[in-house]
Amino acid sequence: MQEPNANGSLKLVAIGGGTGLSSLLAGLKSFVGERNEELWIASLSAIVTVSDDGGSSGRLREELQMLPPGDIRNCMIALSEDSTLMARLFRYRFGGSGDLAGHSFGNLYLAALTEVTGDFVEAVRLSSEVLAIKGHIFPATTSDVHLVAELADGREVHGETQITASRSRIVRLRLVPEECQPLPEALDAIRNADVITIGPGSLYTSIVPNLLVQGVADAIGRARATKIFIGNLMTQPGETDGYGFWEHLNAVRSYAPQIQFDYAIVNDRSISKEQAGLYRADGAYQILMEGDGAATSLDSGIEIVSADLLDKSEMVRHDSKRLAQIVIACAASDRARRLAAASSLSQNRPLDAINLGQ
């Protein structure tokens, strides 16, 4: 058992992709370096999937043979100061109908810097310095990987865009090439982490691809960090139709059985009727804890943390600040338990309930 830092500092690694990961990072950045908190983040790292093949990222990937920059760009923006000119520029997307239409300035900046330096990872590092982000961002792999899905109807579909558009249940997912290697810096961050989060994000196109990179799931499994799974708010048409909370979690565990989660965070507030109708028209439904959550969590050894995680916008999104607070609360609770065990003061005392301020 890893003894936590006595001074309350945390090394936190967040793994995922898409809007889910960037939303979490936007909340976590307020804890970076804030030593007035009981627990504060001394080092924040994001490990981001690089299998996107659609939109601006897909076009740059095809034309320039580079890794897709979109998810990484979103994470940079999330960890930067929102008011800075560069952050606003990185968000800017060109309109019109010419060759630039639909491209994000941030994607083009990363593409140009990759051409100049000859190294995508170096381009990410330098861009992070320009934006003065509160953390480190690592692509899950520098290999040119593509997703391949075996579907319930017998088809084999190649590429993230085609997988999402297939509208058929995914039986198995794999990366091509399968022998893709992770960044050593990413593995080092995992090994040294006090807390590792997985999710939220698209299950089969943002979360699982990171775990398929060779060595990543094993490193997480061996890490002595507090491991937290963060559930999604809605199902994703073409990926997780009919999935509940446990189907999401069990899918992750089926690809990475070596990872034993300590906590799973799930939203417990229902969306509005208007939101439900809007999403239902697209084939998406809210994910809530189904069945006897307490009994299931007891069987799985995972402590379930339920809370109101909804943002107040019209779209169904995580409240970044609230989600980050609960991640830190889980870390604080596990830290107290580990300190007690390490000092042999309370080996058999049950863990106190997490105070979520509800």
Phi and psi in degrees as a GROMACS rama.xvg file:
@    title "Ramachandran Plot"
@    xaxis  label "Phi"
@    yaxis  label "Psi"
@TYPE xy
-80.2894  127.301  GLN-2
-81.0427  128.328  GLU-3
-67.2203  160.5  PRO-4
-63.4446  129.864  ASN-5
-68.718  -24.4329  ALA-6
-85.8923  3.06601  ASN-7
85.8584  5.08563  GLY-8
-82.7032  148.857  SER-9
-127.228  143.02  LEU-10
-105.148  115.201  LYS-11
-117.771  134.114  LEU-12
-118.733  125.546  VAL-13
-112.287  129.497  ALA-14
-120.713  132.082  ILE-15
162.483  -140.903  GLY-16
177.999  179.641  GLY-17
66.6297  -162.354  GLY-18
-70.1524  -25.6425  THR-19
-62.3305  -48.7893  GLY-20
-66.0028  -43.738  LEU-21
-64.5935  -33.492  SER-22
-64.8796  -44.0989  SER-23
-62.4672  -45.4609  LEU-24
-62.5199  -36.7468  LEU-25
-60.2544  -33.86  ALA-26
-79.9165  -38.7177  GLY-27
-68.2965  -27.8792  LEU-28
-62.4741  -23.5421  LYS-29
-70.8419  -15.7638  SER-30
-94.8374  -5.66323  PHE-31
-74.8308  119.318  VAL-32
74.9217  2.72434  GLY-33
-85.7106  86.1481  GLU-34
-75.7982  -3.84079  ARG-35
-77.6572  -11.894  ASN-36
-81.0748  155.803  GLU-37
-59.3545  -43.3184  GLU-38
-123.334  138.674  LEU-39
-138.144  157.346  TRP-40
-93.8699  115.719  ILE-41
-85.3657  -29.3906  ALA-42
-145.537  122.875  SER-43
-120.358  122.772  LEU-44
-126.166  141.236  SER-45
-117.508  131.355  ALA-46
-111.026  119.982  ILE-47
-119.875  136.888  VAL-48
-66.8168  149.277  THR-49
-132.607  44.5932  VAL-50
-110.023  5.68136  SER-51
-63.6721  137.558  ASP-52
-134.604  20.1753  ASP-53
-119.208  167.861  GLY-54
61.8575  -150.555  GLY-55
-59.5714  -42.8074  SER-56
-60.6206  -43.6653  SER-57
-65.0826  -38.3635  GLY-58
-65.4909  -44.2321  ARG-59
-66.4008  -37.4765  LEU-60
-61.8912  -42.7443  ARG-61
-73.4315  -41.6348  GLU-62
-77.7828  -34.5183  GLU-63
-112.369  0.0164196  LEU-64
51.5257  48.9576  GLN-65
-118.676  166.968  MET-66
-69.0659  148.078  LEU-67
-67.0803  126.261  PRO-68
-91.7248  -9.56569  PRO-69
-58.4018  -51.9597  GLY-70
-64.6219  -38.5738  ASP-71
-66.4391  -40.7369  ILE-72
-59.2087  -43.9387  ARG-73
-61.429  -38.1789  ASN-74
-68.1898  -38.7917  CYS-75
-59.953  -46.5037  MET-76
-60.7448  -41.9571  ILE-77
-62.4605  -33.6723  ALA-78
-93.8458  0.450282  LEU-79
-96.0891  172.415  SER-80
-77.943  122.314  GLU-81
-58.9264  -28.6826  ASP-82
-83.6089  -9.5999  SER-83
-71.887  150.812  THR-84
-61.7555  -41.0406  LEU-85
-64.0896  -39.2422  MET-86
-63.0666  -40.2252  ALA-87
-65.4233  -39.0996  ARG-88
-65.2868  -41.6746  LEU-89
-63.8186  -25.7169  PHE-90
-80.6474  -20.7932  ARG-91
-66.2016  135.007  TYR-92
-122.659  131.049  ARG-93
-71.9734  140.098  PHE-94
-98.7121  -156.731  GLY-95
81.375  -162.285  GLY-96
-131.092  10.4033  SER-97
-85.8358  -165.088  GLY-98
-63.9312  -26.8858  ASP-99
-83.8  -12.828  LEU-100
-56.9181  128.842  ALA-101
88.4659  -13.9164  GLY-102
-77.6186  142.226  HIS-103
-89.0491  138.442  SER-104
-57.9738  -41.3917  PHE-105
-60.1908  -40.1251  GLY-106
-63.3458  -43.351  ASN-107
-65.9796  -37.3356  LEU-108
-62.5191  -46.702  TYR-109
-63.9593  -37.4968  LEU-110
-64.0535  -44.6732  ALA-111
-64.9379  -42.4315  ALA-112
-68.4844  -31.9268  LEU-113
-65.5104  -40.6751  THR-114
-64.3947  -40.885  GLU-115
-68.3718  -45.2497  VAL-116
-88.4708  -20.8925  THR-117
75.3738  13.4542  GLY-118
-149.86  114.241  ASP-119
-62.3608  -41.1958  PHE-120
-63.1637  -40.6459  VAL-121
-65.8913  -37.2443  GLU-122
-63.2346  -40.0487  ALA-123
-63.8846  -43.2142  VAL-124
-64.0622  -46.0116  ARG-125
-66.9515  -39.1978  LEU-126
-64.1456  -36.8448  SER-127
-63.4908  -36.7134  SER-128
-67.8151  -40.5953  GLU-129
-61.2568  -40.4532  VAL-130
-83.2089  -7.99391  LEU-131
52.4776  50.4556  ALA-132
-73.5207  157.005  ILE-133
-95.3792  66.8957  LYS-134
158.419  -171.308  GLY-135
-126.118  141.429  HIS-136
-123.017  127.838  ILE-137
-125.491  129.454  PHE-138
-64.9198  145.505  PRO-139
-60.666  -32.6257  ALA-140
-154.864  155.97  THR-141
-98.4046  3.42935  THR-142
-75.4317  151.265  SER-143
-81.1534  83.1679  ASP-144
-96.4977  149.309  VAL-145
-131.351  147.921  HIS-146
-87.2953  141.688  LEU-147
-130.248  128.577  VAL-148
-120.036  133.094  ALA-149
-92.4326  124.77  GLU-150
-102.873  160.379  LEU-151
-64.4567  -25.5115  ALA-152
-85.1606  7.44312  ASP-153
94.0655  -8.77117  GLY-154
-77.6047  156.963  ARG-155
-118.022  120.326  GLU-156
-114.821  136.477  VAL-157
-110.171  132.06  HIS-158
98.0995  140.543  GLY-159
-58.7845  -43.5569  GLU-160
-62.1845  -44.781  THR-161
-69.5976  -33.1802  GLN-162
-63.7155  -47.0609  ILE-163
-64.4266  -36.4729  THR-164
-78.6555  -12.1597  ALA-165
-68.4329  -29.5886  SER-166
55.4834  37.5655  ARG-167
-132.22  148.301  SER-168
-62.4236  135.778  ARG-169
-84.8486  122.43  ILE-170
-87.8358  -41.3966  VAL-171
-154.806  143.909  ARG-172
-122.417  142.801  LEU-173
-146.507  162.025  ARG-174
-100.1  144.749  LEU-175
-124.852  120.244  VAL-176
-75.7672  147.737  PRO-177
-72.7027  -23.2496  GLU-178
-88.1275  20.7642  GLU-179
-62.0704  141.81  CYS-180
-106.233  146.943  GLN-181
-82.0797  166.127  PRO-182
-71.0298  135.939  LEU-183
-56.8177  -36.1275  PRO-184
-63.9371  -35.1136  GLU-185
-67.7491  -42.3593  ALA-186
-64.6659  -38.6973  LEU-187
-62.413  -41.9749  ASP-188
-61.7247  -41.0769  ALA-189
-64.9519  -46.0995  ILE-190
-60.67  -37.0765  ARG-191
-93.4173  1.80302  ASN-192
-71.9105  146.643  ALA-193
-92.0423  -29.1993  ASP-194
-138.661  135.378  VAL-195
-126.499  125.531  ILE-196
-110.321  143.891  THR-197
-125.925  121.709  ILE-198
93.3657  174.766  GLY-199
-77.1987  171.781  PRO-200
154.182  168.132  GLY-201
-57.1264  124.755  SER-202
-57.5914  -54.2174  LEU-203
-92.501  -10.654  TYR-204
-119.403  -6.72352  THR-205
-124.512  -36.7112  SER-206
-94.2862  -59.9784  ILE-207
-58.4096  -39.6943  VAL-208
-55.1295  -35.1467  PRO-209
-61.8827  -38.5863  ASN-210
-76.2078  -15.0721  LEU-211
-86.2474  -14.0386  LEU-212
-67.8577  130.549  VAL-213
-56.2093  129.002  GLN-214
91.9334  -17.2582  GLY-215
-70.9186  -52.041  VAL-216
-62.3439  -39.0569  ALA-217
-63.4516  -41.6127  ASP-218
-64.5709  -40.8106  ALA-219
-64.5748  -43.1084  ILE-220
-61.4249  -37.3125  GLY-221
-81.2643  -22.7764  ARG-222
-62.0388  143.029  ALA-223
-94.4125  20.8142  ARG-224
-76.2848  161.829  ALA-225
-70.9888  126.017  THR-226
-110.66  125.771  LYS-227
-125.242  126.466  ILE-228
-99.2576  131.515  PHE-229
-112.704  117.927  ILE-230
-75.0857  153.33  GLY-231
-78.0699  162.57  ASN-232
-89.9573  -34.3301  LEU-233
-133.033  153.845  MET-234
-71.9336  160.789  THR-235
-116.672  117.778  GLN-236
-55.6944  132.74  PRO-237
86.4127  -7.45302  GLY-238
-124.233  -51.0712  GLU-239
-130.753  37.7344  THR-240
-57.2783  127.93  ASP-241
81.176  0.879075  GLY-242
-80.3422  138.88  TYR-243
-102.981  -171.091  GLY-244
-59.431  -47.0032  PHE-245
-70.0271  -31.3779  TRP-246
-63.3668  -38.1434  GLU-247
-63.3493  -50.2133  HIS-248
-64.1361  -43.3451  LEU-249
-67.9783  -29.2892  ASN-250
-64.6965  -43.5292  ALA-251
-60.6809  -44.7298  VAL-252
-67.7403  -26.6681  ARG-253
-70.1494  -31.4576  SER-254
-86.8574  -23.9588  TYR-255
-138.47  67.6284  ALA-256
-65.0841  -16.0969  PRO-257
-75.6318  -10.7224  GLN-258
-90.5125  119.192  ILE-259
-106.211  108.058  GLN-260
-77.0027  141.246  PHE-261
-89.1347  -36.7292  ASP-262
-135.775  151.391  TYR-263
-132.402  127.009  ALA-264
-103.595  130.189  ILE-265
-137.87  141.473  VAL-266
-72.8749  142.098  ASN-267
-122.572  10.077  ASP-268
-106.796  133.735  ARG-269
-73.7809  144.038  SER-270
-73.9829  167.089  ILE-271
-72.4664  162.892  SER-272
-62.4249  -36.3847  LYS-273
-65.2877  -42.9193  GLU-274
-65.1039  -42.7071  GLN-275
-59.9763  -41.5538  ALA-276
-66.6625  -41.3966  GLY-277
-61.6283  -45.8364  LEU-278
-74.9766  -34.116  TYR-279
-61.8027  -33.8301  ARG-280
-61.6876  -24.8059  ALA-281
-98.8888  0.396995  ASP-282
87.4616  18.2165  GLY-283
-109.609  143.36  ALA-284
-133.955  152.9  TYR-285
-69.979  146.116  GLN-286
-105.019  118.625  ILE-287
-126.056  165.558  LEU-288
-65.6327  121.764  MET-289
-105.99  152.001  GLU-290
71.6144  -162.464  GLY-291
-85.72  89.7249  ASP-292
-60.0278  -38.3199  GLY-293
-64.1719  -44.003  ALA-294
-66.8944  -42.1821  ALA-295
-64.2716  -41.7332  THR-296
-66.4591  -33.8459  SER-297
-64.5939  -42.3837  LEU-298
-65.6297  -35.3289  ASP-299
-89.0305  -10.3998  SER-300
76.8574  13.4385  GLY-301
-105.719  134.53  ILE-302
-88.0322  122.214  GLU-303
-88.2598  129.289  ILE-304
-116.114  110.009  VAL-305
-102.708  137.262  SER-306
-161.704  163.066  ALA-307
-74.7031  109.759  ASP-308
-111.624  6.97451  LEU-309
-82.8822  134.248  LEU-310
-72.5564  163.448  ASP-311
-94.5977  13.3873  LYS-312
-81.485  170.276  SER-313
-67.133  -35.8015  GLU-314
-78.5487  152.389  MET-315
-83.1532  108.092  VAL-316
-137.454  155.544  ARG-317
-69.0572  142.646  HIS-318
-77.5234  106.217  ASP-319
-57.5745  -45.857  SER-320
-64.1078  -45.1421  LYS-321
-63.9456  -45.2197  ARG-322
-61.0454  -44.0773  LEU-323
-62.9182  -40.5755  ALA-324
-59.9604  -39.7246  GLN-325
-72.6122  -36.5449  ILE-326
-59.7326  -44.9067  VAL-327
-66.9559  -36.2974  ILE-328
-63.4957  -40.1868  ALA-329
-62.8641  -43.0989  CYS-330
-62.2169  -40.6177  ALA-331
-65.7905  -41.8003  ALA-332
-64.2491  -44.64  SER-333
-69.3897  -35.0242  ASP-334
-61.6405  -43.9918  ARG-335
-63.1097  -40.1713  ALA-336
-65.1262  -42.7544  ARG-337
-70.212  -38.0211  ARG-338
-63.673  -40.3477  LEU-339
-64.1749  -41.7599  ALA-340
-66.7551  -40.8248  ALA-341
-64.4599  -32.5283  ALA-342
-93.1181  0.514689  SER-343
59.2273  29.8551  SER-344
-86.9496  -33.1527  LEU-345
-150.597  64.2319  SER-346
-62.5641  -34.2916  GLN-347
-111.827  5.38035  ASN-348
-76.0504  131.844  ARG-349
-64.4192  150.236  PRO-350
-65.8755  131.264  LEU-351
-64.9424  149.956  ASP-352
-63.0416  144.795  ALA-353
-74.3244  130.117  ILE-354
-85.0154  107.398  ASN-355
-95.6724  3.39841  LEU-356
67.6908  30.8706  GLY-357
